Amino acid sequence: MKIKENLAYCRRKRKLSYRELGELTNINYVTLYYIECGKTSNPQILVIVTLAQFFNISLDEFVNVDLKCKNNIEDKANDT
């Protein structure tokens, strides 16, 4: 699962702190920190769904796809 990597990537891409993202999604910022740091290996499905919706990403992509790699590939394709 790519949840922690994708959370970190999406949060940083939007330049949001844990607190800011927590306020925007009504998810406790400590929960976000724990997910991103790998302290929570299986976050609640409601949290994952909320984050995927907030970042406008399908649930499947948020959980299974390395978004950083995917976006790098898309960016390179757009440059050519």
N, C-alpha and C positions, 0 to 999 in steps of 0.2 A: 504494500500500500504506500502511496505517495502523499498521504495527507499532510504530514508535518512539513515536507519539502514544499508542497504547493501552498500551504498556508504561509510559510515564510516568504516565498516568492511573491505571492499576490499582495501580502501586507506591505512588503518593502516596495513593490512596484507602485502602489498607491501612496507610499510615504506615510503610512499610518503607524502610530505606536500601538502597543497592546491596549492601552486605555482607550485610545480613540476608536479602535476597531470594536472594542467591547461596548462602548457607548452606542455606536452605530448599529450593532447587531443584538444588543441586550444579552451578550454572553460575557460572563465574568472574565476580566482580563487575565486573571491567574489561570483560568482554564485554557485560554489561548496560549499563554506562555508554556504551560505544561504540555500541550499538544505539540507545539513547535519544538520544544526541547526534547521530546520523546519520553517524557515522564508519564504521559497518558498514551498507552499504545492502542487502546480501543475506545476512542471518544464516543459519546452518545450520538446516535443517528440524528437526532434533532439538531445538534450542534453542527454536524457535517452538512446537513441539508441547508441550514441557515447560512453557513459560510459560502457554500456553492451558489446559493441564490444571490447573496450579497455581491459576490464577485462575478455574477452572471456567467457561470460555468456549469456545464452539466455535472450532475452528481458522479457519473461514471468517470468523466475526465478528472474531476477534483480528487477522486480516490485512486485512480489507476494510471493516469498519464503524467509523465514528468513534464509539467507545463513550461518550465524553464527551457528544457531542450526543445520542446515543440515550438515555442515562440522564437528561439534562436534560429531554428530551421526555417520558419516562416519569414523571419526578417531577412535571412540570406537569400531566400527565393525572391523576395520583393526587391532586393537590391540589384538583381540581374535583369 
